[in-house]
Every structure is written in C-alpha cells, then in structure tokens.
C-alpha cells in the first residue's frame, strides 16, 4: 500500500525561513571573541571623549572652577565663525565624497577586466603621505609653481601673477584636487573587489530578458555594488570631514574648516579658549556621527520602502 504524504506549503515556507534565519544567526560566543578589541576601543576613545566633555563643561582643566558651565558650548554655537566653518567643512566633505564615488564607480567598471595590474595601479597612491601630496600640489599649482612657469615660458601668460589661484583660494580647489587624487584610487580599489565578487550570471540573465546595458547596470550591478559604495564613501567622508593638514596648508584663509578652527582655538594664548576648543571638537564629532548615522539609514533603503508602501496603500 502506498502512502502519500502531503505537506503544507505554508509550513514548508516557515521551515525554510527558520532554517535561513538559523543559518545567518550569530552565536553568542562570537561576540565574546571581539569583546577585548571593543573594550580597548571603548576605554581609549570613550574615555577620551568623557574627559574632553568634563573639560568642556568646566569640571576639569586648567581653568576649571569645579562648577558645571555650558559657556563653552554657548560661545561656540553663537559664533558666526563656527557656522561658516561647519558649512565649509560639509561642502568640502560632501563634494569630495560625491565626486570620488561617482568617478570611482565608472573607473572600477572600466578596470574590471583589466587584470591584476588595475588593483596594483589603484594602490600606488595609498602609501604616499598626505603631506607629500600637499607638497606636490604646492610645487605644481601654486602661482610660482611648475605649471605657471611652464605657461610663462610658452607665452600663454605674461607673468605668474596671471596664473589662476588654485591653492589657498575661497573655492578650495587645491583641497578638492588633493582629496580626489588621493581618494579616487582608494574607492576604486574597494569597488573593484566588490565587482569581482559579483557573479556575471546576474547581468547575463538580465540581458537575456531584454534589459539594456544601462538598465542592467541600474537594476542589477548598482544594487549589488551598494554595500561597497556605502562603506567606501563613509570612510572618505569621515576622513575628509575631520582632515586637518590638507585644509590647513591648501585651504582658504577665511573661512577655515572646522578642524582648523578647533586647532586655532586650542593653541590660543588665552587659556579660556581651551574649553571652547574642546567643545568645538566634540561638536565636530557629534556632527560626524549624526551624518554617518543618517547616511546609513538612508543607504539601508528603509525610508524609501516605507514611502513606496504608503504610496501604494
């Protein structure tokens, strides 16, 4: 006698979902393995932030009165120079990150089939210190630099005074050029690694179903590339936003970026500005963390899915 066993499709789906969740579940002892490293970071950086906060509110430091005071934050937030510096820092960080990311996506797609030499070429600028790059830009693009002398020798300009100002200018072109020269190979290297891990069958299937190259890139390649884009752009934004030496040496004389403003306040002869400098530094950290959290939230796609559900409902 033959017995036919009938399975409930819903129960089968539930079991598959449960198996997938169990497969991706992280065991609790895995967290114990990273606990020493996380504890060290929490003590060093978290402790530093706590000490800095105590100094900013007047409980510690050379000018401490032992009473809680928010004068440093009030002085920082009511300063017009702070908001100008914050706007300039956001402009440089967002612009450099956006341009680096867009150009790196195109460059990574072009170098995808180029072989190992492409990865090697992207690594050439990584070990070069930023100070060396700054010196190179000053020697090349300053009014008395190599490029202006070449143009004078060719007769294209009459003197070096006719050469456009590309360093220490209000548009911070020298700062942008340095960050693009440094960060585009870095982002390209990360995206190349992600692209080489994407199975080509996805794109082939999309093309077989009639998708154009642009449609295939927009609906297949770009979503699969999104984790690498988010990771690389976050690293670039965090570094550029908190960078000090590049805008200090190549940036505009006024307004200055927020890290340079913090440095000037910290090195001021008036010791009362020390708490203001620490407050500015904590505000800089707070803005960075908030923007990174916002970017991660938007990059997850959750707010857009909610909007689409509401629109369809």
VOTORKE-975075 format. One record per atom (N, C-alpha, C): residue in three letters; x, y, z. Coordinates in steps of 0.001 Angstrom, whole numbers, plus 500000, padded with zeros to 6 digits. Example, Ala and Ser with C-alpha at 12.3 -4.5 7.8 and 13.67 -1.06 7.14 Angstrom:
% VOTORKE-975075
ALA513190494310507800/ALA512300495500507800/ALA513200496700507800/SER512850497750507080/SER513670498940507140/SER512900500030507870/
***
This chain:
% VOTORKE-975075
UNK500855498801500000/UNK500000500000500000/UNK500883501239500000/UNK500539502129499146/UNK501324503353499006/UNK500692504454499826/UNK501506505075500612/UNK501026506176501451/UNK501560507477500878/UNK500695508379500552/UNK501095509682500016/UNK501113510685501151/UNK502253511294501316/UNK502402512305502365/UNK502233513668501740/UNK501291514400502233/UNK501043515747501735/UNK501622516753502720/UNK502355517673502194/UNK502973518721503022/UNK502282520034502780/UNK502175520765503847/UNK501565522090503762/UNK502601523074503224/UNK502327523749502112/UNK503300524699501563/UNK503649525811502536/UNK502650526219503329/UNK502925527298504272/UNK503915526851505332/UNK503719525588505833/UNK504658525074506822/UNK506049524909506236/UNK506085524491504956/UNK507388524349504303/UNK508090525694504194/UNK507352526742503844/UNK507942528081503767/UNK508435528533505130/UNK507648528207506184/UNK508066528600507529/UNK509359527906507915/UNK509460526605507545/UNK510688525878507879/UNK511883526432507119/UNK511661526790505847/UNK512761527367505071/UNK513210528691505658/UNK512240529494506077/UNK512582530777506684/UNK513332530592507986/UNK512868529586508777/UNK513535529321510045/UNK514955528818509823/UNK515132527960508814/UNK516471527464508520/UNK517394528584508070/UNK516863529493507245/UNK517691530614506797/UNK518059531517507958/UNK517112531780508855/UNK517405532645509996/UNK518422531999510917/UNK518299530646511102/UNK519276529960511927/UNK520647529941511278/UNK520653529886509933/UNK521930529867509220/UNK522673531181509390/UNK521922532286509357/UNK522555533603509444/UNK522681534103510878/UNK522112533380511842/UNK522193533813513234/UNK523632533719513735/UNK524067534730514473/UNK525422534773515008/UNK525402534206516421/UNK526188533168516696/UNK526201532601518051/UNK526734533612519052/UNK526290533459520304/UNK526637534445521332/UNK528126534447521637/UNK528790533283521491/UNK530216533272521828/UNK531057534010520790/UNK530461534294519597/UNK531204535080518611/UNK531404536511519101/UNK530436537017519849/UNK530585538363520397/UNK531682538420521447/UNK531885537307522154/UNK532947537280523164/UNK534326537391522531/UNK534455536922521288/UNK535742536979520614/UNK536158538415520289/UNK535193539264520013/UNK535509540657519683/UNK535427541566520902/UNK535044541003522054/UNK534895541819523251/UNK536194542492523680/UNK537364541821523664/UNK538597542517524069/UNK538922543724523206/UNK538789543579521883/UNK539084544705520994/UNK538091545845521200/UNK536806545488521331/UNK535789546519521542/UNK536003547213522892/UNK536373546465523914/UNK536615547058525231/UNK537790548026525195/UNK538851547640524474/UNK540013548525524364/UNK539649549825523668/UNK538893549713522586/UNK538470550923521865/UNK537558551775522744/UNK536653551122523469/UNK535729551865524328/UNK536471552607525432/UNK537502551966526001/UNK538250552616527086/UNK539073553781526559/UNK539789553558525454/UNK540678554597524939/UNK539902555780524362/UNK539005555492523415/UNK538295556572522750/UNK537113557067523579/UNK536376556125524167/UNK535261556545525017/UNK535733557307526231/UNK536820556837526850/UNK537367557566527994/UNK537866558940527612/UNK538491559039526430/UNK538937560352525963/UNK537792561316525746/UNK536690560812525190/UNK535524561666524975/UNK534918562125526301/UNK534898561228527280/UNK534351561591528591/UNK535214562667529247/UNK536529562501529211/UNK537421563509529784/UNK537299564845529052/UNK537176564779527735/UNK537012566014526972/UNK535705566715527330/UNK534641565935527500/UNK533360566542527876/UNK533443567195529252/UNK534122566543530195/UNK534262567127531529/UNK535047568431531480/UNK536044568504530616/UNK536789569760530488/UNK535951570835529811/UNK535109570418528864/UNK534318571428528149/UNK533255572062529034/UNK532795571349530068/UNK531766571912530955/UNK532378572468532236/UNK533705572546532308/UNK534361573223533416/UNK534639572393534643/UNK534483571081534570/UNK534752570242535736/UNK536206569796535812/UNK536942569933534717/UNK538351569582534685/UNK539088570609533831/UNK540402570607533917/UNK541190571505533092/UNK541874572595533886/UNK542704573372533175/UNK543487574422533822/UNK542617575550534341/UNK541534575838533660/UNK540661576955534062/UNK539391576461534734/UNK539431575236535275/UNK538235574657535882/UNK537875575386537170/UNK536577575637537335/UNK536065576261538563/UNK535354575236539458/UNK535221574014538982/UNK534534572993539757/UNK533032573035539640/UNK532502573970538876/UNK531054574086538684/UNK530721573824537228/UNK529576573201537012/UNK529151572890535651/UNK528773574174534920/UNK529346574342533732/UNK529072575538532939/UNK529021575153531468/UNK528029575680530781/UNK527882575440529343/UNK528286576656528525/UNK529108577518529130/UNK529520578725528427/UNK530325578409527179/UNK531128577345527230/UNK531950577000526066/UNK531068576630524878/UNK530026575864525113/UNK529111575478524035/UNK528304576674523553/UNK527909577535524479/UNK527171578726524082/UNK528030579640523222/UNK529290579794523633/UNK530192580639522862/UNK530471580040521490/UNK530570578720521419/UNK530842578080520132/UNK529634578156519203/UNK528454577871519731/UNK527261577808518888/UNK526756579177518480/UNK527051580195519249/UNK526618581547518891/UNK527638582276518041/UNK528757581627517745/UNK529784582253516928/UNK529461582074515450/UNK529483583162514716/UNK529239583082513276/UNK530349582314512569/UNK531551582423513113/UNK532682581722512515/UNK532496580199512576/UNK531870579717513647/UNK531624578278513759/UNK530716577795512644/UNK529641578483512375/UNK528701578056511351/UNK529304578181509965/UNK530134579196509744/UNK530826579297508458/UNK531807578143508270/UNK532527577817509325/UNK533479576712509239/UNK532763575375509059/UNK531642575195509746/UNK530863573967509602/UNK530337573824508176/UNK529816574925507622/UNK529327574881506245/UNK530436574560505254/UNK531623575143505461/UNK532736574872504566/UNK533198573422504681/UNK533260572891505892/UNK533673571500506085/UNK532679570541505431/UNK531384570815505587/UNK530378569957504955/UNK530456570056503438/UNK530680571259502932/UNK530788571442501474/UNK531960570643500910/UNK533120570730501549/UNK534297570017501062/UNK534101568511501181/UNK533590568044502329/UNK533439566606502555/UNK532399565995501620/UNK531244566638501505/UNK530194566086500653/UNK530586566129499178/UNK531189567232498742/UNK531577567359497333/UNK532673566365496979/UNK533706566286497815/UNK534796565350497537/UNK534315563908497571/UNK533431563576498506/UNK532910562210498598/UNK532048561866497389/UNK531175562785497000/UNK530279562520495868/UNK531072562365494567/UNK532005563279494313/UNK532784563190493068/UNK533656561939493065/UNK534291561648494193/UNK535143560457494271/UNK534335559186494037/UNK533142559114494619/UNK532324557913494478/UNK531848557719493043/UNK531349558793492426/UNK530833558677491057/UNK531947558309490086/UNK533083558999490169/UNK534189558702489264/UNK534770557312489526/UNK534771556895490774/UNK535318555576491099/UNK534433554457490569/UNK533117554660490580/UNK532226553634490016/UNK532523553433488536/UNK532625554531487788/UNK532948554417486369/UNK534318553818486126/UNK535304554230486923/UNK536660553711486758/UNK536736552232487101/UNK536020551810488146/UNK536019550395488521/UNK535388549546487434/UNK534320550024486804/UNK533692549274485718/UNK534627549159484513/UNK535409550216484255/UNK536347550171483134/UNK537511549220483404/UNK537946549146484659/UNK539110548336485007/UNK538745546924485441/UNK537464546569485345/UNK537020545274485855/UNK537722544122485150/UNK537903544235483843/UNK538521543162483071/UNK539983543444482757/UNK540579544379483484/UNK541950544762483162/UNK542992543863483804/UNK542610543016484735/UNK543569542126485367/UNK544108542696486666/UNK545140542049487182/UNK545676542439488482/UNK546384543783488460/UNK546871544193487277/UNK547585545469487233/UNK546686546631487611/UNK545366546488487416/UNK544443547566487786/UNK544445547766489294/UNK544391546668490042/UNK544440546779491504/UNK545772547355491956/UNK546847546960491296/UNK548160547495491651/UNK548232548996491381/UNK547660549435490252/UNK547679550862489919/UNK546888551677490934/UNK545783551093491438/UNK544977551814492418/UNK545680551923493764/UNK546659551068494019/UNK547359551082495298/UNK548573551996495302/UNK548907552606494164/UNK550124553409494093/UNK550064554648494981/UNK548888555267495076/UNK548774556493495868/UNK548521556230497348/UNK548164554990497719/UNK547796554713499108/UNK548955554920500083/UNK550186554465499789/UNK551254554659500774/UNK551862556051500790/UNK551442556919499880/UNK552004558272499827/UNK551369559111500924/UNK552155559684501837/UNK551574560513502909/UNK550889561747502342/UNK549900562228503073/UNK549168563417502620/UNK550083564636502564/UNK551046564737503452/UNK551950565882503421/UNK552788565889502151/UNK553144564715501656/UNK553889564643500404/UNK553002565085499247/UNK551740564652499253/UNK550813565099498227/UNK550574566603498281/UNK550486567145499481/UNK550309568598499630/UNK551512569340499062/UNK552709568855499369/UNK553916569487498839/UNK553941569424497312/UNK553501568295496762/UNK553458568179495309/UNK552487569155494672/UNK551313569340495285/UNK550336570286494739/UNK550845571714494848/UNK551510572048495950/UNK552076573389496088/UNK553155573644495041/UNK553994572657494799/UNK555050572825493792/UNK554483572891492375/UNK553338572259492173/UNK552782572196490821/UNK551805573316490520/UNK550919573650491486/UNK549793574530491195/UNK549851575893491866/UNK550863576166492662/UNK550966577491493277/UNK551322578532492214/UNK551074579828492474/UNK551386580858491471/UNK552847580856491015/UNK553753580414491858/UNK555159580323491477/UNK555589578886491210/UNK554616578014490959/UNK554897576599490774/UNK555335576257489358/UNK555461574962489139/UNK555977574464487864/UNK555026574786486723/UNK553731574591486923/UNK552774574812485841/UNK552735576265485407/UNK552763577207486361/UNK552746578622485995/UNK554025579019485252/UNK555150578464485634/UNK556405578772484946/UNK556408578225483530/UNK555815577045483353/UNK555718576486482007/UNK554844577363481129/UNK553718577822481663/UNK552824578688480889/UNK553486580023480562/UNK554276580550481494/UNK555014581781481215/UNK556053581536480124/UNK556738580412480190/UNK557754580089479182/UNK557137579903477799/UNK555920579344477744/UNK555242579159476472/UNK554602580441475960/UNK554552581476476789/UNK553962582740476386/UNK552463582793476528/UNK551862581823477199/UNK550413581834477367/UNK549971582847478409/UNK550807583124479383/UNK550556584185480353/UNK551805585041480440/UNK551610586304480799/UNK552755587227480826/UNK553609587055482065/UNK552987586737483201/UNK553736586542484447/UNK552979585554485327/UNK553626585142486411/UNK552965584195487307/UNK551785584814488040/UNK551686586141488029/UNK550547586797488651/UNK549259586571487868/UNK549384586207486594/UNK548205585932485777/UNK547716584492485938/UNK548473583687486648/UNK548081582301486844/UNK546924582241487838/UNK545877581472487563/UNK544731581425488481/UNK545130580858489833/UNK544503581382490865/UNK544796580934492224/UNK544096579598492480/UNK544891578545492665/UNK544362577202492869/UNK544638576668494264/UNK545436577361495037/UNK545699576972496420/UNK545412578169497316/UNK544903577887498508/UNK544507578927499464/UNK543466579867498877/UNK542606579344498008/UNK541543580138497392/UNK540225579871498102/UNK539253580730497885/UNK537973580598498569/UNK537202579366498124/UNK537419578926496880/UNK536727577737496397/UNK537387576443496864/UNK538565576536497469/UNK539295575371497974/UNK539527574328496881/UNK539926574818495694/UNK540174573904494579/UNK541374573005494852/UNK542417573552495474/UNK543578572738495792/UNK543241571616496758/UNK542391571915497726/UNK541952570889498681/UNK541176569795497951/UNK540262570199497071/UNK539467569227496322/UNK540356568352495452/UNK541301568967494741/UNK542176568200493861/UNK542995567190494651/UNK543460567593495818/UNK544249566662496622/UNK543398565490497089/UNK542208565759497590/UNK541354564666498068/UNK540928563757496922/UNK540627564311495758/UNK540242563476494628/UNK541411562612494171/UNK542600563189494111/UNK543779562429493710/UNK544068561296494677/UNK543764561510495948/UNK544070560520496964/UNK542955559501497144/UNK541712559916497054/UNK540601559049497430/UNK540006558263496272/UNK540098558760495047/UNK539531558021493914/UNK540179556649493756/UNK541509556519493800/UNK542083555157493731/UNK541664554273494897/UNK541513554867496085/UNK541105554085497253/UNK539704553519497073/UNK538760554358496665/UNK537384553892496469/UNK537317552907495301/UNK538073553181494247/UNK538092552276493094/UNK538590550897493488/UNK539586550836494345/UNK540124549556494792/UNK539061548743495539/UNK538279549411496389/UNK537218548715497120/UNK536117548245496174/UNK535716549101495249/UNK534642548727494330/UNK535079547640493361/UNK536345547632492987/UNK536852546567492129/UNK536722545211492826/UNK537064545181494108/UNK536943543934494859/UNK535488543471494931/UNK534565544411495102/UNK533143544044495163/UNK532655543568493801/UNK533050544267492736/UNK532609543882491396/UNK533111542493491013/UNK534329542167491394/UNK534872540850491061/UNK534202539736491850/UNK533509540090492916/UNK532776539088493680/UNK531347538907493220/UNK530889539730492281/UNK529529539613491756/UNK529513538569490636/UNK528619537640490712/UNK528522536599489692/UNK528023537198488379/UNK528699536939487269/UNK528279537542485988/UNK526959536998485475/UNK526482535883486045/UNK525228535306485566/UNK524044536242485769/UNK524121537097486813/UNK523016538029487057/UNK522849539003485884/UNK523954539581485474/UNK523890540500484343/UNK523532539797483042/UNK524047538594482838/UNK523728537845481631/UNK522240537503481572/UNK521669537151482709/UNK520245536843482744/UNK519410538078482443/UNK519818539226482999/UNK519082540464482727/UNK519161540836481248/UNK520337540673480640/UNK520470540979479215/UNK519656540010478373/UNK519609538743478808/UNK518827537760478060/UNK517342538067478101/UNK516899538725479184/UNK515481539093479309/UNK515166540419478629/UNK516163540989477947/UNK515911542195477156/UNK516336543501477781/UNK517027543455478907/UNK517459544698479560/UNK518632545295478801/UNK518633546604478668/UNK519764547299478042/UNK520945547332479008/UNK522086547802478524/UNK523271547888479384/UNK523026548833480556/UNK522400549966480271/UNK522127550915481339/UNK521121550342482332/UNK520086549672481826/UNK519083549067482709/UNK519715547962483534/UNK520607547204482936/UNK521284546130483665/UNK522164546701484773/UNK522855547796484455/UNK523688548421485479/UNK522841548990486603/UNK521734549648486266/UNK520928550344487262/UNK520156549389488160/UNK519707548272487619/UNK518843547366488380/UNK519572546138488925/UNK520759545817488390/UNK521476544627488836/UNK522807544981489479/UNK523672545640488718/UNK525030545892489203/UNK525050546885490362/UNK524349547991490212/UNK524393549029491235/UNK523837548568492582/UNK522680547852492632/UNK522231547353493940/UNK523215546387494591/UNK523857545540493799/UNK524854544622494354/UNK526118545355494788/UNK526358546499494178/UNK527543547296494499/UNK527314548236495676/UNK526063548374496094/UNK525715549350497122/UNK526459549178498447/UNK526637547956498982/UNK527405547841500233/UNK528814548390500131/UNK529487548123499013/UNK530828548668498832/UNK530822550172498693/UNK529819550709498010/UNK529721552162497854/UNK529503552827499204/UNK528621552266500009/UNK528340552847501323/UNK529583552803502205/UNK530261551665502236/UNK531439551536503090/UNK532540552494502660/UNK532834552529501366/UNK533921553384500883/UNK533602554860501059/UNK532376555253500740/UNK532022556664500855/UNK531982557125502303/UNK531599556240503222/UNK531621556593504639/UNK533047556844505113/UNK533971555993504694/UNK535371556181505084/UNK535904557494504530/UNK535605557770503268/UNK536096559001502643/UNK535482560223503311/UNK534167560194503542/UNK533523561346504169/UNK534074561598505566/UNK534194560546506365/UNK534712560716507722/UNK536115561281507729/UNK536954560806506810/UNK538325561310506778/UNK538377562759506312/UNK537668563065505219/UNK537722564418504660/UNK537127565424505640/UNK536009565061506282/UNK535356565995507193/UNK536241566317508396/UNK537013565348508868/UNK537873565581510020/UNK539309565871509675/UNK539619566045508392/UNK541002566278507987/UNK541468567666508436/UNK542717567727508878/UNK543269568997509354/UNK544381569523508455/UNK545356568664508124/UNK546556569174507471/UNK546285569671506057/UNK545376569027505338/UNK545119569425503948/UNK544473570806503869/UNK543332571055504556/UNK542773572417504502/UNK543641573450505207/UNK544458573032506176/UNK545326573984506865/UNK546392574531505928/UNK546923573694505039/UNK548006574105504149/UNK547523574517502762/UNK546402573975502308/UNK545924574264500956/UNK544614575029500932/UNK543918575113502060/UNK542581575675502075/UNK542557577191502112/UNK541357577720502112/UNK541154579166502128/UNK541585579750503466/UNK542006581005503423/UNK542406581682504652/UNK541201582087505487/UNK540058582302504837/UNK538821582585505562/UNK537641582294504633/UNK536649581577505125/UNK536614580899506425/UNK537474579650506411/UNK537770579138507569/UNK538558577931507703/UNK537647576759508038/UNK538128575576507742/UNK537340574396508066/UNK537268574214509581/UNK536344573390510015/UNK536107573209511445/UNK537315572611512174/UNK538020571608511632/UNK539218571117512332/UNK540291572187512490/UNK540455573045511493/UNK541435574127511610/UNK540990575139512660/UNK539695575410512725/UNK539174576318513739/UNK539403575750515139/UNK539230574443515296/UNK539486573798516591/UNK540959573944516962/UNK541836573744516016/UNK543278573867516276/UNK543645575290516689/UNK543086576274516002/UNK543394577663516343/UNK542893578012517740/UNK541709577529518090/UNK541187577812519427/UNK541995577091520501/UNK542478575883520193/UNK543230575110521181/UNK544616575698521417/UNK545210576302520403/UNK546546576891520532/UNK546498578382520861/UNK545317578908521154/UNK545196580320521507/UNK545913580601522827/UNK546523581785522928/UNK547227582145524159/UNK546279582303525336/UNK545039582627525053/UNK544037582733526104/UNK543583581330526513/UNK543924580925527719/UNK543588579583528173/UNK542086579368528312/UNK541320580438528382/UNK539868580289528453/UNK539291579726527153/UNK540072579852526061/UNK539618579306524789/UNK539830577800524698/UNK540546577232525686/UNK540806575807525644/UNK539506574997525756/UNK538634575404526661/UNK537346574704526792/UNK536478574894525553/UNK536575576071524923/UNK535826576306523688/UNK536334575396522581/UNK537660575218522509/UNK538235574333521500/UNK537766572894521701/UNK537720572457522961/UNK537265571096523235/UNK535785570952522897/UNK535002571974523202/UNK533581571939522833/UNK533413571880521319/UNK534237572629520592/UNK534181572588519130/UNK534547571196518618/UNK535548570581519234/UNK535924569238518826/UNK534828568223519070/UNK534140568335520203/UNK533032567423520481/UNK531856567669519542/UNK531619568928519209/UNK530573569227518235/UNK530936568653516866/UNK532208568728516503/UNK532667568132515254/UNK532422566627515238/UNK532723565972516355/UNK532476564528516452/UNK530988564217516388/UNK530176565023517075/UNK528737564802517064/UNK528134564950515676/UNK528575565969514935/UNK528078566163513572/UNK528484564990512691/UNK529726564512512830/UNK530191563379512020/UNK529369562135512302/UNK529148561819513577/UNK528382560625513933/UNK526941560740513441/UNK526349561917513568/UNK524961562105513131/UNK524826561936511619/UNK525759562518510869/UNK525685562403509416/UNK525935560971508954/UNK526849560273509618/UNK527109558879509261/UNK525891558015509563/UNK525246558254510713/UNK524038557507511051/UNK522920557787510043/UNK522767559041509636/UNK521760559394508645/UNK522046558724507312/UNK523311558701506931/UNK523693558092505659/UNK523437556586505670/UNK523757555943506790/UNK523498554509506901/UNK522004554214506862/UNK521215555070507489/UNK519764554882507494/UNK519197555032506096/UNK519656556051505374/UNK519188556243504005/UNK519715555143503092/UNK520954554707503330/UNK521526553665502496/UNK520878552312502686/UNK520239552088503826/UNK519555550820504049/UNK518307550667503194/UNK517786551773502708/UNK516593551724501867/UNK515291551672502622/UNK515313551619503954/UNK514077551517504727/UNK513158552716504542/UNK513660553958504599/UNK512720555080504430/UNK512066555100503061/UNK512801554677502007/UNK512215554686500670/UNK511172553579500525/UNK511416552430501157/UNK510422551363501104/UNK509144551762501832/UNK509299552512502934/UNK508104552975503648/UNK507299553943502802/UNK508004554846502099/UNK507311555809501238/UNK506584555085500116/UNK507243554060499532/UNK506603553312498444/UNK505383552548498945/UNK505459551969500134/UNK504303551249500689/UNK503136552190500950/UNK503451553379501474/UNK502391554345501728/UNK501766554828500423/UNK502602555014499400/UNK502080555480498119/UNK501194554413497458/UNK501609553148497610/UNK500809552075497025/UNK499547551798497829/UNK499626552054499173/UNK498457551806500008/UNK497419552895499867/
***
